[in-house]
Amino acid sequence: MFYKDERLALFIDGSNLYAAAKSLGFDIDYKLLRQEFMRRGKLLRAFYYTALLENDEYSPIRPLVDWLHYNGFSMVTKPAKEYVDSQGRRKVKGNMDIELAVNAMELAPHVDHIVLFSGDGDFRPLVESLQRQGVRVSVVSTIRSNPPMISDELRRQADNFIDLEGLRDVIGRPPRDPMPGEPTAEDYVPAK
Protein backbone atom coordinates (compact mmCIF):
# COMPACT_ATOMS: atom_id res chain seq x y z
CA MET A 1 0.00 0.00 0.00
CA PHE A 2 1.38 3.36 -1.07
CA TYR A 3 0.07 6.87 -0.39
CA LYS A 4 0.57 9.69 -2.92
CA ASP A 5 1.79 12.18 -0.32
CA GLU A 6 4.32 9.94 1.43
CA ARG A 7 8.04 10.54 1.05
CA LEU A 8 9.68 7.46 -0.49
CA ALA A 9 13.22 6.19 -0.76
CA LEU A 10 14.37 3.15 -2.74
CA PHE A 11 17.25 0.98 -1.55
CA ILE A 12 18.34 -1.45 -4.27
CA ASP A 13 20.69 -4.32 -3.43
CA GLY A 14 21.98 -4.55 -7.01
CA SER A 15 23.28 -8.12 -7.13
CA ASN A 16 20.29 -9.46 -5.19
CA LEU A 17 17.75 -7.76 -7.47
CA TYR A 18 19.71 -8.86 -10.55
CA ALA A 19 19.67 -12.49 -9.39
CA ALA A 20 15.94 -12.35 -8.53
CA ALA A 21 15.01 -10.89 -11.93
CA LYS A 22 17.21 -13.42 -13.74
CA SER A 23 15.57 -16.27 -11.81
CA LEU A 24 12.22 -15.01 -13.13
CA GLY A 25 13.54 -14.65 -16.69
CA PHE A 26 13.54 -10.89 -17.23
CA ASP A 27 15.74 -7.81 -16.93
CA ILE A 28 14.91 -4.66 -14.99
CA ASP A 29 14.28 -1.42 -16.89
CA TYR A 30 15.53 1.05 -14.28
CA LYS A 31 13.96 4.06 -15.99
CA LEU A 32 10.55 2.37 -15.70
CA LEU A 33 11.31 1.30 -12.12
CA ARG A 34 12.06 4.88 -11.10
CA GLN A 35 8.95 6.19 -12.91
CA GLU A 36 6.75 3.57 -11.23
CA PHE A 37 7.80 4.61 -7.73
CA MET A 38 7.63 8.32 -8.59
CA ARG A 39 3.99 7.59 -9.50
CA ARG A 40 3.40 5.83 -6.16
CA GLY A 41 4.66 8.66 -3.92
CA LYS A 42 7.14 11.51 -3.54
CA LEU A 43 10.41 9.79 -4.44
CA LEU A 44 13.23 11.53 -2.57
CA ARG A 45 16.11 9.14 -3.30
CA ALA A 46 16.80 5.95 -5.22
CA PHE A 47 20.00 4.26 -4.01
CA TYR A 48 21.68 1.46 -5.95
CA TYR A 49 24.36 -0.64 -4.22
CA THR A 50 26.87 -2.76 -6.10
CA ALA A 51 30.42 -3.98 -5.93
CA LEU A 52 32.64 -3.38 -8.97
CA LEU A 53 35.53 -5.41 -10.31
CA GLU A 54 38.30 -2.84 -10.34
CA ASN A 55 40.98 -5.04 -11.88
CA ASP A 56 39.13 -5.71 -15.16
CA GLU A 57 39.81 -3.41 -18.10
CA TYR A 58 36.11 -3.63 -18.91
CA SER A 59 33.53 -4.22 -16.22
CA PRO A 60 30.21 -5.40 -17.68
CA ILE A 61 28.28 -3.59 -14.97
CA ARG A 62 30.07 -0.24 -15.56
CA PRO A 63 27.65 0.95 -18.31
CA LEU A 64 24.68 0.28 -16.00
CA VAL A 65 26.37 2.05 -13.09
CA ASP A 66 27.15 5.08 -15.29
CA TRP A 67 23.61 5.16 -16.73
CA LEU A 68 22.03 4.94 -13.27
CA HIS A 69 24.32 7.69 -11.95
CA TYR A 70 23.38 10.05 -14.78
CA ASN A 71 19.67 9.24 -14.50
CA GLY A 72 18.85 10.14 -10.94
CA PHE A 73 20.09 7.17 -8.91
CA SER A 74 22.49 7.62 -5.99
CA MET A 75 25.24 5.10 -6.62
CA VAL A 76 27.05 3.37 -3.77
CA THR A 77 29.91 1.16 -4.96
CA LYS A 78 33.03 -0.52 -3.66
CA PRO A 79 35.58 -2.96 -5.08
CA ALA A 80 34.37 -6.55 -5.43
CA LYS A 81 36.32 -9.60 -4.41
CA GLU A 82 36.85 -12.22 -7.09
CA TYR A 83 37.47 -15.90 -6.38
CA VAL A 84 37.22 -19.33 -7.97
CA ASP A 85 34.77 -21.80 -6.39
CA SER A 86 35.40 -25.52 -5.78
CA GLN A 87 34.15 -26.36 -9.30
CA GLY A 88 36.64 -23.94 -10.86
CA ARG A 89 34.01 -21.29 -11.71
CA ARG A 90 34.88 -17.61 -11.40
CA LYS A 91 32.70 -15.95 -8.74
CA VAL A 92 32.29 -12.35 -7.66
CA LYS A 93 31.40 -11.36 -4.11
CA GLY A 94 30.72 -7.87 -2.91
CA ASN A 95 28.60 -7.43 0.18
CA MET A 96 27.03 -3.97 0.45
CA ASP A 97 24.77 -4.71 3.46
CA ILE A 98 26.47 -2.32 5.89
CA GLU A 99 26.49 0.58 3.44
CA LEU A 100 22.79 0.08 2.69
CA ALA A 101 21.87 -0.22 6.38
CA VAL A 102 23.80 2.92 7.37
CA ASN A 103 22.23 4.98 4.56
CA ALA A 104 18.73 3.73 5.45
CA MET A 105 19.19 4.64 9.12
CA GLU A 106 20.49 8.10 8.18
CA LEU A 107 17.56 8.78 5.85
CA ALA A 108 14.85 7.33 8.12
CA PRO A 109 13.96 10.64 9.84
CA HIS A 110 13.27 12.22 6.43
CA VAL A 111 11.02 9.59 4.81
CA ASP A 112 7.69 7.90 5.45
CA HIS A 113 8.25 4.74 3.43
CA ILE A 114 11.35 2.80 2.37
CA VAL A 115 11.27 0.24 -0.43
CA LEU A 116 14.01 -2.36 -0.06
CA PHE A 117 14.85 -4.36 -3.18
CA SER A 118 16.47 -7.43 -1.62
CA GLY A 119 15.54 -10.78 -0.20
CA ASP A 120 18.56 -10.99 2.10
CA GLY A 121 17.46 -12.08 5.58
CA ASP A 122 20.34 -10.10 7.11
CA PHE A 123 18.19 -6.99 6.55
CA ARG A 124 15.46 -8.13 8.96
CA PRO A 125 16.93 -6.23 11.97
CA LEU A 126 17.26 -3.10 9.78
CA VAL A 127 13.60 -3.33 8.76
CA GLU A 128 12.58 -3.80 12.39
CA SER A 129 14.60 -0.74 13.46
CA LEU A 130 13.16 1.42 10.67
CA GLN A 131 9.66 0.39 11.71
CA ARG A 132 10.37 1.38 15.33
CA GLN A 133 11.26 4.84 13.95
CA GLY A 134 7.84 5.08 12.28
CA VAL A 135 8.99 4.26 8.74
CA ARG A 136 6.91 1.82 6.71
CA VAL A 137 9.01 -0.73 4.83
CA SER A 138 8.08 -2.58 1.66
CA VAL A 139 10.35 -5.37 0.46
CA VAL A 140 10.62 -6.33 -3.21
CA SER A 141 11.92 -9.82 -4.05
CA THR A 142 10.33 -13.08 -5.12
CA ILE A 143 8.90 -16.29 -3.73
CA ARG A 144 8.15 -17.50 -7.26
CA SER A 145 11.67 -18.74 -7.95
CA ASN A 146 12.96 -22.12 -6.83
CA PRO A 147 14.29 -21.70 -4.21
CA PRO A 148 12.59 -18.42 -3.20
CA MET A 149 14.93 -15.41 -3.35
CA ILE A 150 13.56 -13.86 -0.14
CA SER A 151 14.11 -15.12 3.36
CA ASP A 152 10.93 -15.95 5.22
CA GLU A 153 12.00 -13.80 8.19
CA LEU A 154 12.46 -10.69 6.03
CA ARG A 155 9.15 -11.23 4.22
CA ARG A 156 7.29 -11.56 7.53
CA GLN A 157 8.97 -8.49 9.06
CA ALA A 158 8.12 -6.16 6.16
CA ASP A 159 4.98 -4.04 6.28
CA ASN A 160 4.38 -5.00 2.67
CA PHE A 161 5.90 -7.68 0.45
CA ILE A 162 5.89 -7.03 -3.29
CA ASP A 163 6.70 -10.04 -5.45
CA LEU A 164 9.00 -8.98 -8.28
CA GLU A 165 6.97 -11.19 -10.61
CA GLY A 166 4.02 -8.83 -10.06
CA LEU A 167 6.13 -5.90 -11.30
CA ARG A 168 7.32 -7.70 -14.46
CA ASP A 169 4.83 -5.95 -16.78
CA VAL A 170 5.60 -2.54 -15.24
CA ILE A 171 9.41 -2.53 -14.87
CA GLY A 172 10.58 -5.56 -16.86
CA ARG A 173 12.02 -6.10 -20.30
CA PRO A 174 13.10 -9.28 -22.06
CA PRO A 175 16.56 -10.50 -21.00
CA ARG A 176 19.47 -9.93 -23.34
CA ASP A 177 22.15 -12.51 -23.96
CA PRO A 178 25.34 -11.87 -21.96
CA MET A 179 28.44 -10.67 -23.80
CA PRO A 180 31.34 -13.16 -23.95
CA GLY A 181 33.06 -13.18 -20.55
CA GLU A 182 30.26 -11.17 -18.91
CA PRO A 183 29.17 -12.46 -15.49
CA THR A 184 25.81 -14.22 -15.39
CA ALA A 185 23.32 -14.53 -12.53
CA GLU A 186 25.14 -17.67 -11.40
CA ASP A 187 28.36 -15.66 -10.91
CA TYR A 188 26.79 -13.40 -8.27
CA VAL A 189 26.47 -14.74 -4.75
CA PRO A 190 23.58 -12.98 -3.01
CA ALA A 191 23.87 -13.20 0.76
CA LYS A 192 21.08 -15.07 2.55
Disulfide bonds with the S-S distance in Angstrom:
none
